[in-house]
Amino acid sequence: IKALWNKAPNMDSLIAVGSIASLVYGVAALFRMAWAMGHGAWDIVQMYRENLYFESAAMILTLITLGKFLETRAKGRTGDAIRALMDLSPKTAMVLRNGVETEIPVEDVRVGDLIVVRSGGSIPVDGTVVEGRGSVDQSALTGESVPVEKLPGDTVAAATINTEGYLKFRADKVGEDTTLAQVIRMVEEAGGSKAPIARLADKIAGIFVPVVMSISAITFAVWMACGYGLEFSLNCAISVLVISCPCALGLATPVAIMVGTGRGAQMGVLFKNAEALENLHHIDTVVLDKTGTLTTGKPEVTDILPGSADLSRLMRIASALESKSEHPFAKAILRKMGSNPYPEAENFETLPGRGVAGTIRGVRYFGGNGRLMEELGVAVPDLSNLAGQGKTPLHFASEQGEYLGTIAAADVLKADSMAAVEAMQKLHLDVVMLTGDNEATAKSIAAKAGITHVISDVLPTDKAGAVKKLQEAGHRVLMVGDGINDAPALVTADVGMAIGAGTDIAMESADIVLMNSSLISVSGAIALSKATIKNIRENLFWAFFYNTLGIPLAAGLLYLPFGLQLSPMIGAAAMSMSSVFVVTNALRLRFFKPKTEAVPVCACEDIPEETLIPEAPAEAQLPEQVILVNGMMCSHCTAAVEKACMSVPGTVRAVASLEQKNVTVTGTASYEDLKAAIVAEDYEVLDPVKTETVVIGVGGMMCSHCTAAVEKACMSVPGTVSAVANLELKNVTVTGTAQLEALKKAIIDEDYEILEG
């Protein structure tokens, strides 16, 4: 009513006018019926008892309110995102005052204070390193997947983590001046400045309402002027308002949006509000974050460059050293090694800012960066081309100065990134990559993904600025990201889309959340948005068409030539048919299918197949024998048996199992020598039992991690001596006395499928 009074009628005004008209007409009809009954005019009573319209007033408001309730409930919560950002910053800081370390609240830190952060600690404020070395995880702010080495003179930022080493730094920015505080402020500002889009139905209502009311008034005036009396004239005028009452017009938008968002949820695309669904179809530019969005978000081994050692020896030494390190590169090397065996490193040592060291079978080995190799006097070949490809090399050498080789790692593309970018480009979208990584790394990744427009070396504040520049150039921007560093850009863009595998901050800052990590879903979401908006427009047209067709009949246009006046029953049927038509049309969205489907990603690891190590270094080709051992009762027993076997010449590896009561020995050592060594430790060696071999078909294996999981499941079954899974043949060959049904159950419990026959 207020909108109508202010000469700005909208959808609500149309609903209000129609509902009130229905109610007023019904009340007037009741009084008219009462008068008619008193005068015995039963024909008038009969006419009005089918002409009350109370149910129309009730149903209009019920349906519209239900639609608005469902829409409002799904609103995003920017406040929660801001609170989560604030929680990133540590609450206390270790400050050096008068030479004594004192823990104080972070609010009490002043510019110029010296702050100490040890390994694993979170950095409380922005500052400059004055002493020490450390590897700082800056992924919360820059999105970089690899910790950055910090030396005296380098800057550090609040909410980043010192993963390794010792840092003493001078506080430069505290409180509201820190980088994290700026990110929080930008999320607040961008979230508050985003205006809701105008509804198509409101635009139509802005014209439709005054036109309908004018027609109603003109109808009343014309019939009165023609001498047809107050009752006939009022009946025609109110009939115009009733028949134009927007049941279908009111349902046109919310029903289509509800069906569209429901279909999106089935596709793994969650729209937080109707505005996001409507806005998405206008998008002409897609801005993609690199780390965790286009790429896996963690480094993977890309190159193995043997030196004096062959590939097998280099990988065994590297795996032995890195097995005791928590560095992301270490995990990448171990993933590359897979289930292949490697020796154990003793006297392990972390060399802050340089690498690691350890003793393997009496020889001291080192693994680290170029600085470490310089300190050791090891000559390393020129590998500058790796840096140009966005790769980071890790060199390995012995204490004698022998250069063993180099293993390079990089954040690699997801399996479906290239297909996703191609799908977006087919929708005539300009794809832009936005990242905090350096230009060389960014351009290398972009080229592989098929992206030509790259914006690199940007901080979180710069990301939001880059999005604004694109908007100022006239582009409608969709930002896709997964990290805290993407939050300002997500809320600045016309539509923000977060990867479901990302941080809670990103998901709460975004308008749309992808429940899987597949970028293919981006093009699917855009296509769904276009289909939904097309459906809404169709609904609005037909709803408007039905109302427009009914208005002349209600006004009595056919009364004079044919004596036909719109029957209330026919009017009600027409309104019902328009609503049924609109709802049926909207339900077609349930069958929407994107032209591109999400690429299935293995549940074990999101590792591209091309980065997997060849399945067997030379060591794995050595003979393997399983010896049954009685008397092992704890982990100390298994360790003693393994040590006894390793003392036998020719043994490369020995793994004892307490559950299976056996030890698996890899190498050329003789059975009799191994048996003697075990017996010497006061354990009993049982004679081998007769074993059988069974081949089980297994569905769902997609990488070497899957085969390792299946093998492990089979080995957990009592009686299994060995299990070898084959990725190409989709089966596992099991040797031993284990029951077939028990083996199948163990495999099924790991979420793999048994292929019968």
N, C-alpha and C positions, 0 to 999 in steps of 0.2 A: 504494500500500500504506500509505503514511504517512497519507493522508487517511482511508483505511478504518480504520486503527488509532486515529485521533483521532476516530472516529465522525462524520466529515464526508465521506462518500463522494461522489465526483463522477464526471464522465464517464470520467476516466482510471482510476478505481477499477473501474468496470464493465468497461472494456476489459481491464484487468489480470486481473481475476477470470476473465473468459471465456477469455482467451488461456492463462492458466495451467491452467485446467480442461481446455481442449482438449489442451494439451501433456501434462499428467499422465495424462489418460485414454489418450492415444496411447501413452505409455511403458508404462502398465499393460497395454494391449492387446498390445503387443509381447511382454511377458513371458508373458502368457496364451497367445499364439500359440505361443511357444517350448515352453511346457509341453504344449500340445495336440499339437504335432508329435511331441514325445517319447513321447506316449502314444497316437499314432495317431488322435487325435480330430480328423479333418479337417473335420468340420462346424463345430467351434468355430473352426478356422483360417479357414475360408471366411467365417464371420460377422464376425470381427474384422478381416480384411484390408480390408473396406469400411468400417471403423469406427475410423479412426485419428485424424482431425481435425488432423494436423500442418499441413495447408495452411490450415486456418482460423486457427490461431494466427499463422502467418506473414503471411497476407493482412490480417488485422485490424490488426496493428501497422504493416504497410507503408502501407496506405491512410490510417490516422489520422496517421501521422508525415508523410506527403506533404502532407496537408491543413494540418498545423500548420507545416510548413516554408514553404509558399507564403504562409500568413498572416503568419508572423513576418518574412519577407523584406520585406514592404511597410510595416513600421513607420515612423512618422515620425521625423525626427531634429531634436529641439528644440535639441540642442547646436550643430548647424550654424547654425541661425537666430541663436542667441546670439552665435556667433563673427562672423557677418556683421554683426550690429548693432554689435559692437565695432569693426569695420573702418570704420564710418562716421566715427568721430571722427578728426580729423587727428592725426598723430603729433608735430607740432611747432607752436610758437606764436611769433609775432613780438612780443616784449615790449619796452616802453620802460623802460630802467633808466639813470638818470643822463643822460637826454636822448639816449641812443643806442639804436637798434633792435638787439635781439639775438635770434637764433633759438635757442630752447631746447626741450627735450623737453616735451610737454604735461604730463607727470607733475610737472615742476618748477614749474609755474605756481602762484602763491600768491594767496589772496584779497587783493584790493586792487591787484594788478598792472595796469598799463595795457597793453592789447593792441591792435595795429594789424592791420587786415584790409583789404586792397585788393580791387579789382574781380576777381571770379573766385575769391577765396580762401574757404576753409572756416573757420567760426568754431569755435575749439577748446574753449571753456568757456562757461558761462552768465555774463552780465554786463549792465551798463547803459551805454548809449552816452553818452560825454561830449563828443565832437566829431565833426563830419562828417555826411554823409548817405549813405544807401545803400538799394538795393532788395534785400531778403533773401528768398531762396527757402526757405520754411519747410515745404515739402511733406513732407519726411522726418518731421516731427514732428506737424504739424497737419493735413496733407492739403490745405492751401490751394493752389489751382492757380495763383494769381497772386502774384508776389513782393510782399512787404509793405514799404512805405517806413519806414525807421528814422531817427529824428531824435534829437538829444540828449535824454536822459531816458527813451527807450524801452529795453526789454529785448531781449536777443538770447540765443539758446540754442545749445548745442553741436550740431555736426553739421548746422547750417543753412549756406547758402551766400550770400555777398554777391555777387550777380550783377552789380551795377553801383554804382559810387561808392566812397567812402573812409570807413571807420569806425574810430574810436578808442574803445574801451570799457574799463570797469573790471571786472575779474573779481570776480564775486559768489559763484559756486558752482564748485568744482573737484572733480576726482576722482569719488568715489562720490556726490556731492551733485548732479551735473548732471542735467538732465531726461533726457538719453539714458541715463545710468546707471540712473535710476529705471525707464525703459522696459525695459532689459535685466533688471533685478531682477524686474520683474513677470512677464516672460516665463518666467523661471526658476521663480518661485514657482507660477504658474498651471500650467505644464507639469508640475511635480512633484506638484501636488495633485489632478490629474485621476485618479480611480479607474477601473479597468476595469469594464465592466458585467458582470453575472452572465449566463452563458450559459443559454439555455432548456434545453439538453440536460443541463447540470449540475444544474439544479433537478429535472428528471425523474429523473436518475440518483440524486440524493440520496434519493429515495423508492424508486426501482426496484431499486437494488442490495440494500438490506437486505431488501426484500420477496422478491426472487428467491432470495437466500441462505437466507432463512427457509423458503421453499417447498421448496428443495432439501434442507435438513436435515429438514424434516417428512416429505418423501417417503421419505428413507432410513429414518427411524425407524418410519414406518408399515409399510413393506414388511418390515422386519426383525421388527417386532412380530407381523406376520401369518405369519411363518415362511417367507418366500420366499428366505431365504439372503442371504449377504453380496454375492455377485456380482450377483444380480438387483437387490437394493436399491441397490448402488453404481452400477450401470448406469443406473437410473432417476434417481438423484440427480444424477449428472454430466450426463446427458442434459438435465436441466432447465437446468443452467448453460450447456451448449453451445448449446441452442436459443435461449436468451435472450441469447446473446452478441451485442453490439450492432453488427453490421456496418452495418445500415441506420440505426440510431440514431446511430452515429458519423459516417456520411456525410451525414446529414440537414442539418446546419448547414454544414460546410465546402464541400460541393458547391454548395449554393444560393448561398453567398457568393461562391465562385469564378465561377460563371456570372453572378451579379448584378454583380460588379465588372467582369467582362469586357464585359458589355452596357453598363455605365456608361462604360467607356473608348471604346466605339464611339459613344456619345452625346457624347463630349467631357467626361465627368465622371470624374475620377480619385479613387477612395477610397483613402486611404493605409493604412487598416486596417479590419478587420471591425467594430471597435467603432463607427467612424464610420457605417458602413452601417446597423448595428443602431440606433444612437442617433438617427439622422435621422428615423426613422418616429415618434418620440415628440414631435417639435418642434411647438410651438403658436405660437411667436413668431419672426419673422424680423427681425433688425436689419440694416439696410443702411447702409453707409458712403455718403456722397454723392459725393465727388470721385473720379472714375475708376471708380466702381461704378454708381451711378445716372446719372452724367453722363459726358461724354467725357473729362474730366480736363484739358482745355485750353480757354482762352477762345475763344469764337466771336463774330463780329459779329452783334448782334441788332437794332440800330437804326441807321439812317443818317438824320440830321436836318439837311438842308441849311440854311445861313444865307443869306449873300449869294451863295454859289456854288450852282449846281445840283448834283444828285447826281453827274453825270459828272465835273465839275471837282473836286468835293470828294474823290471817290475817287481821282482821278489824283494830286492833290497829296498826299493822305494816303499813298498807296502809294509815291510817290517818296520822301517823307521816311522812311517806316518800312522801306523796302527795305534800309537800311543799319543798322538797329537789330536787336538780338538779343532785345528784350523780347517776351514772349508775345503782347502786344496787337499788336505789329508783325506777327508771323506770322499772327495772326488776320485782320488787314486784307488782307494779301497773299493769303491763302487765299480771302478774299471776292472779291478782284479777279480771281482765276483767271488765265486766259490773256489778259485784256484788257490793252492796251498802256498804259504810263504813262511820263512823261518821267524824266530822271535828275536827281537832286539833287546839287549841288556844295557844297563847303565845309560838309559835314555836321558837326554838333556835338551831343553828348549833354549835356543839362542835368540833372545828377544830382538826382533827387527831384522833377523838374518835367516833363521831356519831351525833345523833340528840336527841332533847327532845321536848315535847309538852304536853299540858293539854287536856285531853279528858273527858268531862262530870265531871269536877272537880277533876280528878285524874291526877297526873304528871307521864308520862311514858317516858322511855328512850330506844333508839335503837342504838347499836353500836358494837364496837369490844371488845375483851377481856380486854383491858386496861380500858375501861369505866366501865365494870362490876366490875373490881377490885376496882376502885375508889368508886363505889356504895356499895361495900361489898356484891355483889350478887354471890352466889355459882353457877358456871356453870359446867355442866358435861363435862367429857373428850371427846372431839370431834376431837382428833388428826387424826382419820381415814379420816376425810373430807379433810384435807390438803394433805394427800397421794393420794387422788383422784383428786387433782387440784381444790378443791372447797374452797370458802371463806365464813366463817360463820358470820352471823349478829345476835347478841343476843338482846333480848327484856326483859325489867324488869320494875316494878313500883317503885315509890319513897319509898314504904314501904319495898323494898328489895325482892319483889316477882319475881322469875324467871319465865317468861311467856313462853319462848321457844326460839328456834333458827331457822332462815331461811338461808339456804346455797345457794349460787349462783356460777355459773361458766360459762365460755365461752363454749357453747355446739356445737356439730357437726351439720353441715347442714344436711338437710333431705336426700340428695343424696350422701353424702361424702363416705359412705361405698360402695355403688354401683359403684361410680366412681373409687375408689381405686381398687376394684375387676376387673373392666373393663380394667384398665391399666395393672394389673398383668396378665390378660388373653392375652394381647399383648406381654407378656414376657418382661415387663419393670420392672426395680428395682425402687420401690417407696420409697423416703426418705422424712421425715418430718424435716424441718429446722425452728427453732423458737427462739425468744428471751426470751420466758418464762422459768421458772425453770424446772428442770428435772422431778419432780414429776408430775406437770401439763402436761408437754409434753408427758411423757410416758402413762399417763392415757388416754389422747385424742387419741394418736397413737394406743393404744391397741383396743379402740372402733372402730377405722377406719380400723383396720386390717393391720397396718403398723408396721414393725419390726425394721426398720432402723431409728433411731431418733438422731438428732443433736440439742441440746438445749443450753440455756444460751449464745446465741450469739448476738453480736451487729451487726449493718449493715456492718461494715468493715469485721467482722468475717464471715458473710454470703457469701460475695464475695470470701473470702479465702476458705471457705468450698467447694464452687462450683469449685474453681481452683484445689483443692486437688483431687476432683472426676475426673476432666479432666486430671490431671497429672497421675491418675491411669488408664487412657485409656478409660474413659467413655465419651460418647456423652450426654451432660446434657441439659435437658429442665427444666427451672426454672419457677414456677407458683407462682405469688404473687399478692398483691393488694395495698400495702402501699408504702409510701416514703422510708421506711426502706428497702424495697426489691429492690429499683432501682439499686444499684451497682451490686447485684447478677443477676438481669434481663439482664443487658448489658454484664456481664461477661460470662454468660452461652452461650452454642452454640446456643440456641434459648430461648428467654424470652417471657413468656406469661402472660398477665395481665388480672385480673378479671374485667369485665366491671363496676362492682359496686364499684371498688376501686378508688384510687386517680388519678388525672390527671398526676402526676409525674410517677406513675407506668405504666400507659397506654402509655405514650410517650417514656418511656425507653424500653418498650417491643417491640418485633418483631411481636407479635400476640396479638390481644385483643379479649377476650370472651365478647360478648355483654350481656350475662346473667350471673348470679351468679352460674350456675350449672357446677360442675366439670366434669360431664359426657361429656361435650363438649370437654374436653381435649383428651380423647380417640377417639372421633369422628374426631377431627382435625388431629390427628396422622394417623388415618385410611385413611382420605381424602388425606393426603400428600403421603402416600404409593401408593394409587390408581392413583394419578396424576403423580408421577414419573414413575410408571409402564406404564401409558399411553404415557408419553414422550418417553420412551424407545421403545415402539411399533411404535410410529410415526417415530422415527429416523431410526429404522430398515427398515420400508417400504419405507421411503423417500430414504434411501441409496440403497435399493434394486432396486427401479425404475431407479435411476440414473445409477447404475451399469449395469442394463440390457440394458439401452439405449446407453451407451458408445460404446460397440463393434459394434452396428448397425451404429452409427454415424461415426465410424472410417472406415467403408467400409468393414467389415469382410465378409459380404455376397455378396460383389460386384463381386468378381472373380468367385466363384462357381455358383451363381445364377443370377448375373447381377443386384442385388438389392442394391440400395443406399437409405439411410434414407431420406424420404420425409420431408421437413420442416413442413408440416401440421400434419404429424404423430408425429413428435417430439413435436410440440406444444400441441397436444392432450395428449401425454404421460405425459408431464409436468403438464397439467391441471388435469389429472386424479390423479396424485400423490398428488397434492394439495387438491383436493376434498376428497380423501381417508383420508388424514391426518386430515383435519378439521372435517370430519364426525366422525372419531374415537375419536377425542378430545371432541366432543359434547356429547359423551356417559357419560362423567363425570357429566353432568347436572342431571342425574338420580341416582347419587351415594346416598346411604343411609347408615348411620352408623348403626352398629349392636345394639348399645345402644342409646336410646333417652334421652334427657334432662328431668329430673324430674320436673313437673310443681310446681312452688312455689307460694303460695298464695300472691296476690297483697297487702294484708293488712300488714302482718308482716311475717318475715322469722323466725317463731317460731315453733320448733318441737312440734308435737301434744302431746308427752308424758310429756311435761313440763307444760301443761295447768292445771289450778286448777279445781278440781271437780266443776261442773257448779253451785252449789248453797250451800254456807255456810248456817248455820241454819237460819240466818237473812233473807235470800231470800225466805225461806219457809213460812215466816209470811204473814198474809193476807194483801192485798193491795187494797185501794179504791181511786177512782178518784172523786174529788169534784169540781164542776163547780163554779168559782168565778168571779163575775162581779165587775169592778171598778179598776182592776190593770192596771196601765198605764206606769210603768217604773220598772227598776230593784230594786228600793227601795221598791216598792209595793210588788214585789214577795218575797223579803227578809222579809218583815213584815208578810206576810201570812205564810211563812215557819216557822218563829219564833213563831207565834201564835200556829201553829199546833204542833211544838216541845214542847210547854209548856204543852200540854195535856198528862197526864199519859198514857203510853202504846205506844206512838209514837216512832218509831225507826228512821225513816227518813221521810222528807217531801221535795218534789221538786215541786216548782211552775213554770208554763209555761206561759209566757206573751202572746205567740202566740195562745196557745190552751185555754187560759183563764180558767185554772184549776190548781189544786194542787194534786199531787199523794202522798198519805200517806201510808207508810209501818209500820205495827205494829198492836197492838190490841186495839188501842184507838177507842171509840165509835163514830159513825157518828154525833150524837147529840152534844157531847162534842166538837168535832172538829168544827162543824158548829157554835156553840156558841162562841168559841175562835176567829174565823174569823170575825164574826159579831161584836164582841167587838172591833175589829180594824177598824171598819167603812167600811167593805167590804160586799158585798151582796153575799149570797150563793144561787145559782140557783138550782131548783129541778132537779134531774137527768132525762135525756131524755131516751126514749126507744132506746136501742142499739141492733145491730145485729152482728153476728160473721161470718167472712168469712175466708176460708183457701186458700192461694195462693201458688202454687208450684214455687219454686225459684231455679234456677240452678246457679252453680258457687260458692256456699258457701263452704269454705274449713276449716275454724277454727272458734273459738268463736268470733274473731274480725269481721269476715264476718257476723255472725248472729247479732252482735251488730250494724253493719252498716245498715243491712236490717231493723232491728227494729227502728233505728233512722230515716231512710227514711220514714217508715210508720207513725211514730209519728209526722213527719213534715206536714202530710196531715191534713187539718182542718176536725174535726169530729172524729178523732181517739182517743179512750180512752186508749187502751192498744194494744201492739203488742209483740208477743212472737215467735221468730224464732227457728226452730228445725233443727239441723245440720244433724241428721240421716235421718229424713223424708224429708229433702230438701223442707221445706215449712215454711210459717209464718202465724200465726193465729192472725187476727186483729179483735178487738172488738170496736164498735162505730158506727158512722153514716157516716163515710168517703165513698166517691164514689169509686167503684172498679177500674175504669179506672184511677183515680187519684193516687190510691195506686200503680197500675202497673207502671205508668209513673215514680213515685218517685223511685221505685226499679230499673227500667231500667237506670235511670239517674245515679245510683251508680255503673253501669257496671255489673249488675247481670241480669240473663236471666229468663224470665217468662216461666214456664213449664205449658203449657195449659192442661186442663183436669185433 
